[in-house]
Amino acid sequence: MNFYIECEAYMQYTRYQKEHEIHSLLFINCALLSKLIV
């Protein structure tokens, strides 16, 4: 659950910084991992 909270916070962070494709990839990985964990 801690990872999910961190993931949610990271998603909010990426909303302000979508300049790099790396952030988008991490966002996708974060979303997939959160679904697997939950």
N, C-alpha and C positions, 0 to 999 in steps of 0.2 A: 504493500500500500504506500510505503514511503516513496518508492520509485514512481508511482502513479502521480503523487502530489508534485514531485520534482518535475515530472514530465509535463504536468499541467502548467506549472510555473514557466517551464522552458518554452512551451507553446506560446504563451503570452509574450515572452521575450523575443521569439522569432518574428512575431507580428510587427515589431518595430525594426527588426533588422533582417530583411529578406534580400540583402544586397548580394550575398554569396550563395552559390548553389549548394555548398557544403551544409549550410544551415537548413536548407530544404530537405536534403537527404537525411540529416539528423532528425528533423521533424517527422519524416515518414517512418524512420526506424523507431523513434520514440513512440509514435502512435501504434505501430504494430506490436511492439513489446508490451505496451500498456494493455492492449487487448488480450495478449497471450497470458499475461500475469493475472489480469482480472478475469 
